[in-house]
Amino acid sequence: MPSSVMSMSNAVAEHPAPVAVSAVGLRKSYGDKTVLDGVDLRIPAGSVFALLGPNGAGKTTAVKILSTLIAADGGQAQVAGHDLDHDPQAVRAAIGVTGQFSAVDGLITGEENMLLMADLHHLSKREGRRVAAELLERFDLTAAAKKPASTYSGGMKRRLDIAMTLVGGPRIIFLDEPTTGLDPRSRHTMWGIIRELVADGVTVFLTTQYLEEADQLADRIAVLNNGRIAAEGTPGELKRLVPGGHVRLRFADPAAYRSAAAALAEAARDDEALTLQLPSDGSQRELRAILDWLDSTGVEADELTVHTPDLDDVFFALTGSQQPQPQPQPQPQRPHPTGRSDRPGPFDQPKETVR
Ligand SMILES: Nc1ncnc2c1ncn2[C@@H]1O[C@H](COP(=O)(O)OP(=O)(O)OP(=O)(O)O)[C@@H](O)[C@H]1O
């Protein structure tokens, strides 16, 4: 390992990022239904964490517990360094929560909603007006500020909700499904807002059913299933959990293609497109092996592309048994890249859009 890399990792080990949220063994049941069955979390400050899970997995329950709205039946958690059980007031002072239980009052204007929040945070009238105007401007709501919030579009209401949350200057924000029901433009606006918050050092705890959203925004993702964290990691780490990744080599020169194909017996061939497809997890080690092999044989590929499974694959691999199973459709047979049997493996689940 190069010394610069060594010293960097040592530095990280000596000064780990402060932890914004940590939980050990969180449990919650409603009657005889166990919703959270020992959930452990560790979220570094200044990062985006996404909690993914099918409907009813317990995502909102986890947010409600961590934001002190309900009590857990068991386990321990610290938020912003404060214990949930012993110092819930300090937790509340450090966090903001928006989501399915929105704080927006439709009967009053956007500006009045903001001023109400400012009052709740004990800001002076003057300071409250300043903060409200600044946030309304930042979230592109100045023109609509004097209109009742009930007249706002879904995207405007979400923006107002986040603006209200920011009045208190929280360092940790819980966003429970922040873009559910928004159109693509509003969703992208919301993603921009979330990225700006993180750039300002805010920690974002996000729940979402949109895998693309988690992929786009999250530093780390945890998949909640059957009350437990079924997998946790960076988007890339999670994608490497499921098979289906491959490397495709494209050749412009037919002679180079033929000699590569002859030497790489396990590769799937496409003689027309002059491409070879090799099963691969897309890891650095495997890519290096392929590149070393190309170098050693003197064969030059014109293009090398890595195809990793997407988060849909991961989600269904981990939670598939709980998804409604679509009726089986006749599938065209596709040749397996390695020539192995194409029999479905334990991770092979039907894909569908998650909503
Ligand atoms: N107050 C309650 N009383 C009884 N059951 C509840 C209560 N709140 C939640 N549940 C149940 O707990 C389970 C988890 O609910 P929760 O809202 O946390 O799931 P979720 O992952 O956020 O789902 P969704 O994506 O549909 O919002 C569900 O089965 C729900 O019906």
The ligand as a Tripos MOL2 file, in Angstrom:
@<TRIPOS>MOLECULE
LIG
   31    33     1     0     0
SMALL
NO_CHARGES

@<TRIPOS>ATOM
      1 N1        -49.3460    2.8240   16.5090 N.pl3     1 LIG1
      2 C1        -49.3270    1.6150   15.9540 C.ar      1 LIG1
      3 N2        -50.1000    0.6290   16.4140 N.ar      1 LIG1
      4 C2        -50.0820   -0.6190   15.8890 C.ar      1 LIG1
      5 N3        -49.2990   -0.9750   14.8430 N.ar      1 LIG1
      6 C3        -48.5050   -0.0290   14.3350 C.ar      1 LIG1
      7 C4        -48.4720    1.3030   14.8500 C.ar      1 LIG1
      8 N4        -47.5610    2.0130   14.1220 N.ar      1 LIG1
      9 C5        -47.0560    1.1700   13.2120 C.ar      1 LIG1
     10 N5        -47.6170   -0.0580   13.3300 N.ar      1 LIG1
     11 C6        -47.2870   -1.2230   12.5010 C.3       1 LIG1
     12 O1        -45.8900   -1.4160   12.5540 O.3       1 LIG1
     13 C7        -45.3970   -1.8370   11.2990 C.3       1 LIG1
     14 C8        -44.2950   -0.9130   10.8430 C.3       1 LIG1
     15 O2        -44.8470    0.3560   10.5310 O.3       1 LIG1
     16 P1        -43.9670    1.5530    9.9950 P.3       1 LIG1
     17 O3        -44.8770    2.6890    9.7260 O.co2     1 LIG1
     18 O4        -42.8250    1.7880   10.9150 O.co2     1 LIG1
     19 O5        -43.4040    0.9270    8.6510 O.3       1 LIG1
     20 P2        -42.6820    1.6320    7.4270 P.3       1 LIG1
     21 O6        -41.4800    0.8040    7.1190 O.co2     1 LIG1
     22 O7        -42.4310    3.0730    7.7270 O.co2     1 LIG1
     23 O8        -43.7550    1.4580    6.2880 O.3       1 LIG1
     24 P3        -44.1970    2.4280    5.0970 P.3       1 LIG1
     25 O9        -43.0970    2.3990    4.0920 O.co2     1 LIG1
     26 O10       -45.4360    1.7640    4.6090 O.co2     1 LIG1
     27 O11       -44.4290    3.7840    5.6870 O.co2     1 LIG1
     28 C9        -46.5840   -1.8860   10.3690 C.3       1 LIG1
     29 O12       -47.0560   -3.2080   10.3050 O.3       1 LIG1
     30 C10       -47.6000   -0.9950   11.0420 C.3       1 LIG1
     31 O13       -48.9020   -1.4050   10.7310 O.3       1 LIG1
@<TRIPOS>BOND
     1     1     2 1
     2     2     3 ar
     3     2     7 ar
     4     3     4 ar
     5     4     5 ar
     6     5     6 ar
     7     6     7 ar
     8     6    10 ar
     9     7     8 ar
    10     8     9 ar
    11     9    10 ar
    12    10    11 1
    13    11    12 1
    14    11    30 1
    15    12    13 1
    16    13    14 1
    17    13    28 1
    18    14    15 1
    19    15    16 1
    20    16    17 2
    21    16    18 1
    22    16    19 1
    23    19    20 1
    24    20    21 2
    25    20    22 1
    26    20    23 1
    27    23    24 1
    28    24    25 2
    29    24    26 1
    30    24    27 1
    31    28    29 1
    32    28    30 1
    33    30    31 1
@<TRIPOS>SUBSTRUCTURE
     1 LIG1         1 GROUP 0 **** ****
